[in-house]
Amino acid sequence: GVRSLAEEAAELARGGAVAAPDGGAGAVLDPAPALECLRTSGAPVDETNDRLVRLIQARYDGTPAYLAVFLESPGADQPADTAVVWVAAKADCRILDTASLRV
């Protein structure tokens, strides 16, 4: 679920690794529409201190959705301290859910 994605990202940050958005199950093949939808929803797609580590297209409670997993840092050149997952409906880009976890 959404919480487990946040936990995976937090583990990634604790290990010191910073991954690029990966393939994996449900991966978005063309990220442009997904990123634009997430941007419209208010997700921090363009924040310099937030790093997108995974972008997924899936159903969330029966609704086609984009799930974006970010590692957020408090400032430039500082390690991530929070993993955040944003879930936005694919059709109208409204936020369906979020989850966050301190690293």
HUSULUR-V502599 format. One record per helix or strand. SS is the DSSP state (hx for helix, st for strand). FROM is the first residue (numbers start at 0). LEN is the number of residues. Records with the same first field share a line. If there is no record, write none. Layout:
# HUSULUR-V502599
SS: FROM-LEN ; FROM-LEN
This chain:
# HUSULUR-V502599
hx: 1-13 ; 30-11
st: 26-1 ; 49-11 ; 62-11 ; 79-10 ; 94-8
